[in-house]
Amino acid sequence: MKKFLELPKACFYHVTFGANWMKIQKEGLKAKDGKIFLLNSGVFPVIAALCADQIRDKVEKSTTVVLLRLPQFLNNFRFEEIMKDTQASVENNKIFQNFVCRNIILPDHIELVAIFETRWFLLQLDSLAAEANVTLKNNKIGKDALALEYNIEEDPLNSIWTPSDEIKF
């Protein structure tokens, strides 16, 4: 993770609902219990696999789903602030889920990636999530995440995905 945070294009992602996005633009992304949930992949099938249940459970909350990017160059996350999500229930997905121990991420440190209509997003989730869960163990993205989080296998600097690899629709 230390090497990842030093990469010039390193970033994390956060998924929220449109109603929350309006508030985030004014007040920033605020922590719950001192932690902000982050994803360390911007690849859409991975995001779908990670967010499927949370979005489905709250589908009536908002008509839009918002994908946010939190670039390292704007946020200067420290290694000591990043924790792995130990409550993640699916082992394949656990490697992509983190928390940052901060009370707030300021609005000008957050980039909007995309806004999706919630019902369309849900239609995409099932097929994308199933595809991602099946292929993550043998996929370059999954191997890179393992190397980052657990500091094993290959050197993440030689194999890390870049923003050009992310958000493929």
KOLNU-878578 format. One line per 2 residues: number of its first residue (from 1); their letters; for each residue x, y, z of N, C-alpha, C, O. Coordinates in steps of 0.1 Angstrom, whole numbers, plus 5000, padded with zeros to 4 digits. Each point is the difference from the previous one (the first is absolute). Layout:
// KOLNU-878578
NUM	a	X/Y/Z/X/Y/Z/X/Y/Z/X/Y/Z ~ ...;
***
This chain:
// KOLNU-878578
1	mk	5008/4988/5000/4992/5012/5000/5009/5013/5000/4996/5010/4994 ~ 5015/4989/5013/5009/5012/5000/5004/5003/4986/5000/5012/4996;
3	kf	5004/4978/4996/5004/5003/4986/4989/5005/4992/5002/5009/4992 ~ 4986/4986/5010/4988/5004/4993/4998/5015/5002/4997/5008/4991;
5	le	5003/4996/5022/4998/5014/5004/5010/5010/4994/4997/5012/4999 ~ 5015/4983/4997/5010/5008/4994/4999/5002/4985/5006/5008/4994;
7	lp	4985/4983/5000/4998/5001/4985/4993/5014/4997/4991/5004/5006 ~ 5014/5002/4983/4994/5013/4996/4985/4999/4997/4993/5010/5001;
9	ka	5002/4979/4994/4986/4999/4996/4992/4992/5010/4989/4996/4997 ~ 5016/5001/5015/4993/4993/5010/4987/5007/5004/5000/5012/5002;
11	cf	4990/4980/5000/4987/5006/5004/4991/4989/5006/5002/4988/4997 ~ 4988/5016/5011/4990/4992/5005/4987/5004/4995/4999/5011/4994;
13	yh	4991/4981/5008/4986/5003/4995/4990/4999/5011/5002/4993/5010 ~ 4987/5014/4988/4989/4999/5010/4987/5001/4992/4999/5008/4991;
15	vt	4991/4983/5013/4987/5000/4993/4990/5005/5010/5000/4995/5012 ~ 4991/5013/4983/4990/5006/5009/4987/5002/4992/5000/4997/4988;
17	fg	4990/5008/5018/4988/5004/4993/4999/5015/4996/5007/5008/5007 ~ 4985/4995/4983/4999/5014/4996/4997/5010/5011/5006/5011/5000;
19	an	4985/4985/5009/4996/5009/5011/5012/5003/5009/5002/5011/5005 ~ 5007/4979/4997/5012/5002/5008/5010/5009/4992/5007/5008/5007;
21	wm	4994/4990/4980/5009/5008/4992/4998/5015/5001/5009/5008/5001 ~ 4978/4995/5000/4997/5015/5001/5006/5005/5013/5005/5011/5000;
23	ki	4994/4982/5011/5005/5004/5013/5015/4999/5000/5007/5009/5005 ~ 4999/4981/4989/5015/4998/4999/5006/5012/4993/5011/5005/5004;
25	qk	4983/5000/4985/5005/5012/4993/5001/5012/5009/5009/5008/4997 ~ 4983/4993/5012/5000/5012/5009/5008/4998/5013/5008/5009/5004;
27	eg	4991/4979/5002/5006/4997/5013/5012/4991/5000/5006/4998/5010 ~ 4996/4995/4979/5010/4990/4999/4995/4986/5004/4988/4998/5004;
29	lk	5020/4992/4994/4997/4986/5003/5003/4998/5015/5012/5000/5004 ~ 4978/4997/5004/5001/4999/5015/5001/4986/5004/4993/4991/4994;
31	ak	5015/5006/5016/5002/4987/5006/4988/4996/5008/4993/5008/5006 ~ 5005/4979/4995/4991/4993/5009/5009/4992/5009/5008/4992/4996;
33	dg	4991/5010/5017/5008/4994/5010/5015/5002/4997/5008/4991/5003 ~ 4996/5021/4992/5014/5003/4998/5006/4994/4988/5012/5001/4998;
35	ki	4980/4992/4993/5005/4994/4988/4992/5003/4988/4988/5002/5001 ~ 5019/4999/4987/4993/5002/4988/5003/4988/4991/5012/4996/4998;
37	fl	4978/4998/4997/5001/4988/4991/5006/5004/4987/4995/5009/4993 ~ 5015/4983/5002/5007/5002/4987/5001/4987/4992/5000/4989/5006;
39	ln	5000/5013/4981/5004/4989/4991/5013/5003/4994/5003/5011/4997 ~ 5006/4979/5002/5013/5003/4993/5000/4995/4986/5011/4997/4995;
41	sg	4977/5002/4998/5000/4997/4986/4989/5009/4994/4990/5002/5005 ~ 5014/5002/4983/4990/5008/4992/4995/4992/4988/4994/5006/4991;
43	vf	5007/4981/5009/4995/4992/4989/4986/4997/5003/4996/4995/5011 ~ 4995/5008/4979/4986/5000/5002/4994/4986/5005/4992/5000/5010;
45	pv	5012/4989/4984/4995/4987/5006/5004/4997/5014/4993/4994/5008 ~ 5019/5011/4996/5004/4999/5014/4991/5008/5009/4996/4996/5011;
47	ia	5002/5017/4985/4991/5009/5007/4986/4993/5002/4994/5001/5010 ~ 5001/4994/4979/4987/4993/5000/5000/4989/5010/4990/4999/5008;
49	al	5020/4993/4992/5001/4988/5009/5000/5005/5015/4994/4994/5008 ~ 5013/5017/4994/5001/5005/5014/4987/5007/5005/4997/5000/5012;
51	ca	4996/5007/4979/4989/5008/5004/4986/4994/4997/4990/5006/5004 ~ 5009/4982/4990/4987/4995/4997/4991/4999/5011/4988/5005/4999;
53	dq	5015/4989/5012/4991/4999/5011/4996/5013/5007/4988/5002/5003 ~ 5022/5007/4998/4997/5013/5007/4990/5008/4991/4991/5006/5005;
55	ir	5011/4994/4982/4992/5008/4991/4986/4994/5000/4990/5007/5001 ~ 5009/4980/4997/4987/4993/5000/4992/5002/5012/4988/5002/5000;
57	dk	5019/4997/5012/4993/5002/5013/4994/5014/5001/4990/5002/5008 ~ 5015/5008/4985/4996/5014/5002/4995/5006/4987/5001/5012/4999;
59	ve	4994/4980/4992/4996/5005/4987/4990/5011/5000/5000/5008/4992 ~ 4991/4992/5018/4990/5010/5001/5005/5013/5006/4993/5010/4999;
61	ks	5019/4990/5006/5006/5012/5006/5003/5011/4990/4998/5012/5003 ~ 5006/4985/4985/5004/5010/4990/4998/4995/4986/5000/4988/4997;
63	tt	4998/5021/4994/4998/4996/4986/5014/5000/4993/5000/4995/4988 ~ 5010/5009/5019/5014/5000/4993/5010/4994/5010/4999/5001/5012;
65	vv	5011/4992/4982/5012/4995/5006/5012/5008/4995/5001/5002/4988 ~ 5008/5002/5021/5011/5009/4997/5013/4993/5003/5002/4994/5011;
67	ll	5007/5006/4979/5013/4995/5002/5010/5011/5002/5001/5009/4991 ~ 5007/4991/5020/5009/5011/5003/5014/4994/5000/5003/4989/5004;
69	rl	5007/5020/4992/5014/4996/5000/5007/5009/5010/4997/5012/5001 ~ 5012/4982/5007/5007/5007/5011/5015/4999/4996/5007/4991/5005;
71	pq	4998/5018/4987/5014/4998/4996/5010/5003/5011/4998/5008/5009 ~ 5012/4984/4991/5011/5001/5011/5006/5014/4999/5003/5005/5011;
73	fl	5000/5000/4977/5006/5013/4999/4992/5011/5007/5006/5010/5004 ~ 4981/4989/4997/4992/5010/5007/4998/4997/5015/4999/5009/5007;
75	nn	5001/4978/4996/4997/4997/5014/5012/4996/5009/4999/5001/5012 ~ 5012/4996/4982/5012/4997/5008/4997/4990/5011/5004/5002/5011;
77	fr	4989/4986/4985/4998/4990/5010/5013/4994/5005/5009/4998/4992 ~ 4991/5000/5021/5012/4994/5006/4998/4985/5002/4988/4996/5002;
79	fe	5022/4996/4997/4999/4986/5001/4993/4996/5013/4992/4991/5001 ~ 5011/5016/5010/4994/4997/5013/4985/5003/5001/4993/4994/5009;
81	ei	5002/5014/4982/4985/5003/4999/4992/4989/4993/4988/4999/5002 ~ 5018/4993/4990/4993/4991/4991/4999/4986/5008/5010/4995/5004;
83	mk	4978/5000/4997/4997/4987/5007/4993/4992/4990/4992/5004/4992 ~ 5010/4983/5008/4992/4990/4992/4987/4998/5007/4999/5001/5012;
85	dt	4991/4997/4980/4986/4997/5005/4999/4986/5005/4999/4991/4992 ~ 5002/5007/5021/5000/4986/5005/4986/4994/5001/4998/4988/5002;
87	qa	4992/5020/4995/4986/4995/5001/4995/4996/4986/4988/4996/4999 ~ 5020/5006/4991/4995/4996/4986/4997/4986/5000/5008/4991/5005;
89	sv	4981/5005/4989/4995/4986/5002/5005/4991/4989/5000/4988/5002 ~ 5003/5017/4986/5005/4992/4989/5015/5001/4998/5005/5011/4998;
91	en	5002/4978/5004/5014/5000/5000/5006/5006/4987/5009/5008/5000 ~ 4985/4989/4988/5005/5006/4988/4999/5015/5000/5008/5007/4994;
93	nk	4982/4999/5012/4998/5014/5001/5008/5007/5010/5003/5012/4999 ~ 5000/4981/5012/5007/5006/5011/5013/5008/4997/5003/5010/5006;
95	if	5004/4985/4984/5013/5006/4996/4998/5014/4995/5010/5008/4999 ~ 4978/4996/4996/4997/5013/4994/4994/5010/5010/4998/5012/4996;
97	qn	4999/4984/5016/4993/5008/5010/5009/5005/5011/5007/4993/5006 ~ 4993/5020/4996/5008/5007/5010/4991/5010/5007/4990/5004/4996;
99	fv	5016/5001/5015/4995/5012/5007/5012/5009/5002/5011/4996/5001 ~ 4985/5017/4999/5010/5010/5003/4995/5006/5014/4989/5004/5001;
101	cr	5021/4997/5008/4996/5005/5013/5002/5016/5000/5010/5005/5004 ~ 4980/5001/4991/4999/5015/4999/4986/5004/5003/4990/4992/4998;
103	ni	5008/5019/5008/4986/5005/5003/4994/5006/4988/4987/4999/4999 ~ 5021/5006/4992/4994/5006/4988/5010/5001/4988/5012/5001/5003;
105	il	4983/4998/4985/5007/5003/4988/4993/5012/4994/4989/4999/4997 ~ 5019/5011/5001/4994/5013/4996/4995/4999/4986/5005/4992/4992;
107	pd	4985/5016/5004/4994/4999/4987/5010/5002/4989/4998/4994/4989 ~ 5011/5015/5012/5010/5003/4989/5010/4989/4999/5010/5001/4992;
109	hi	4990/4989/5016/5009/4988/4999/4993/4988/4994/5005/4989/5001 ~ 4983/5013/4994/4991/4990/4995/4997/5003/4985/4996/5011/4997;
111	el	5005/4979/4995/4997/5001/4985/4988/4992/4997/4999/4988/5004 ~ 4992/5017/4989/4988/4993/4995/5004/4992/4988/5006/5005/4990;
113	va	4992/4982/5010/5003/4991/4988/4987/4998/4992/5001/5002/4988 ~ 4988/4994/5018/4988/4997/4993/4988/5001/5009/5001/4998/5012;
115	if	4988/5005/4981/4987/4999/5007/4991/4991/4992/4999/5001/4988 ~ 4996/4988/5018/4992/4990/4994/4985/5001/5005/4998/5003/5011;
117	et	4993/4994/4980/4986/4998/5004/5000/4987/5008/5005/4990/4995 ~ 4989/5010/5017/5001/4989/5009/4994/4987/4994/5006/4990/5001;
119	rw	4983/5011/4992/4994/4987/4995/5009/4995/4989/5001/4987/4999 ~ 5005/5021/4992/5009/4995/4990/5012/4994/5007/5004/4989/4996;
121	fl	5001/5017/5014/5012/4995/5007/4997/4986/5005/5008/4991/4999 ~ 4980/5007/5007/4996/4987/5006/4999/4990/4989/5004/4988/5002;
123	lq	4991/5015/4986/5000/4991/4989/5013/4995/4997/5002/4988/4996 ~ 5008/5021/5004/5014/4996/4997/5007/4991/5011/5009/4992/4997;
125	ld	4987/5011/5015/5007/4994/5012/5000/4984/4999/5011/4995/5002 ~ 4978/4999/4996/5000/4985/5002/5009/4994/4990/5008/4991/5004;
127	sl	4992/5012/4983/5009/4994/4991/5015/5004/5002/5008/4991/4999 ~ 4994/5022/5004/5014/5004/5002/5005/4994/5013/5012/4996/5000;
129	aa	4980/5004/5010/5005/4995/5013/5003/4985/4999/5011/4996/5005 ~ 4981/4997/4988/5002/4985/4999/5013/4998/4992/5008/4992/5003;
131	ea	4994/5016/4986/5012/4999/4992/5012/5003/5008/5010/4993/4999 ~ 4990/5018/5008/5011/5004/5008/5004/4990/5011/5011/4997/5002;
133	nv	4979/4998/5005/5002/4990/5011/5007/4987/4994/5008/4994/5007 ~ 4988/5002/4982/5005/4988/4994/5015/5002/4995/5008/4991/5002;
135	tl	4995/5020/4993/5013/5002/4994/5010/5007/5009/5012/5000/4996 ~ 4984/5006/5015/5010/5008/5008/5012/4992/5004/5011/5006/5000;
137	kn	4987/4982/5004/5012/4992/5006/5011/4999/4990/5012/5000/5003 ~ 4985/4998/4984/5010/4998/4989/5002/5013/4992/5007/4999/4990;
139	nk	4987/5012/5014/5001/5012/4992/5012/5009/5005/5003/4999/5012 ~ 5003/5008/4979/5011/5009/5003/4996/5010/5011/5008/5003/5009;
141	ig	4980/5002/4990/4995/5010/5010/5000/4993/5014/5005/5007/5010 ~ 4990/4981/4991/5000/4993/5013/5014/4998/5005/5002/5001/5012;
143	kd	5006/4994/4980/5014/4998/5004/5007/5012/5004/5008/5000/5010 ~ 4990/5011/4983/5006/5013/5004/4995/5004/5014/5007/5005/5008;
145	al	4980/4994/4994/4994/5004/5013/5006/4991/5012/5003/5005/5010 ~ 4999/4982/4987/5006/4992/5010/5014/5004/5003/5004/5001/5012;
147	al	5004/5003/4978/5013/5004/5001/5001/5013/5008/5009/5002/5009 ~ 4981/5007/4989/4999/5013/5007/4997/4998/5015/5007/5004/5009;
149	ey	4982/4988/4994/4996/4999/5013/5009/4992/5009/5003/5003/5011 ~ 5001/4985/4984/5007/4991/5008/5015/5000/4997/5008/4993/5007;
151	ni	4996/5015/4984/5014/5001/4996/5006/4986/4997/5011/4997/5004 ~ 4982/4996/4987/5005/4987/4996/5000/4999/4985/4996/5010/4993;
153	ee	5008/4979/5002/5000/4997/4985/5010/5010/4993/5011/5001/5004 ~ 4983/5006/4986/5009/5008/4992/5001/5015/5005/4991/5004/5009;
155	dp	5018/5003/4987/5002/5014/5003/4989/5008/4994/4998/5000/4988 ~ 4993/5007/5020/4989/5007/4995/5004/5012/4990/4992/5004/4992;
157	ln	5020/5001/5010/5004/5011/4991/5002/4995/4986/4999/5008/4990 ~ 5004/4979/5008/5001/4994/4986/4987/4996/4994/4999/4997/4988;
159	si	4990/5002/5020/4988/4994/4995/4988/5008/5004/4989/4996/4997 ~ 5012/5016/5009/4988/5007/5004/4992/5005/4989/5006/5004/4990;
161	wt	4981/4995/5011/4992/5006/4989/5000/5015/5001/5003/5006/5011 ~ 4994/5000/4978/5001/5015/5000/4986/5005/4996/4991/4993/4996;
163	ps	5007/5020/5006/4987/5006/4996/4995/4997/4986/4988/4999/4997 ~ 5022/4998/4994/4996/4996/4986/4993/4987/5000/4993/4997/4990;
165	de	5009/4994/5020/4994/4987/5001/4986/5000/5007/4993/4990/5000 ~ 5004/5022/5006/4988/5000/5008/4987/5005/4993/5001/5006/4989;
167	ik	4988/4992/5017/4987/5005/4996/4998/4996/4986/4998/5009/4991 ~ 5001/4978/5006/4997/4996/4986/4985/4996/5000/4995/4992/5007;
169	f	4998/5015/4985/4985/4998/4999/4997/4992/4987/4988/4998/4997;
***
